[in-house]
């Protein structure tokens, strides 16, 4: 099963799964997770800002957290204050062909919004790994 097939399956099953976010070996419980496959504003695959590659479509994540202290960790993962994106991991378990698998999503943080009840992160998926 290739990466696009895994991600498409995840979009279909996402409401039935629980997720954990991993940054710098610290884990954070994800309160709300949604993932979509959306069009990008490019007409052909291209390097954006000399920093990352963008296809015509990409998988995007919106994740919500109640822990506002997380914002101190997030600033170290974004492009802007840093010269490189740090990959953020999202972990979940899912059943595939009758076997339980661990799915690891790798994502780049594009932005986040701090609200009175927590943080809302917007990310672009850059990889997916299935393991036993």
HELIX and SHEET records of a PDB file:
HELIX    1   1 UNK A    3  UNK A   13  1                                  11    
HELIX    2   2 UNK A   14  UNK A   16  5                                   3    
HELIX    3   3 UNK A   68  UNK A   70  5                                   3    
HELIX    4   4 UNK A   71  UNK A   74  1                                   4    
SHEET    1   A 7 UNK A  26  UNK A  29  0                                        
SHEET    2   A 7 UNK A  20  UNK A  23 -1                                        
SHEET    3   A 7 UNK A  88  UNK A  96 -1                                        
SHEET    4   A 7 UNK A  99  UNK A 115 -1                                        
SHEET    5   A 7 UNK A 118  UNK A 131 -1                                        
SHEET    6   A 7 UNK A  57  UNK A  65 -1                                        
SHEET    7   A 7 UNK A  32  UNK A  39 -1                                        
SHEET    1   B 2 UNK A  46  UNK A  48  0                                        
SHEET    2   B 2 UNK A  52  UNK A  54 -1                                        
END                                                                             
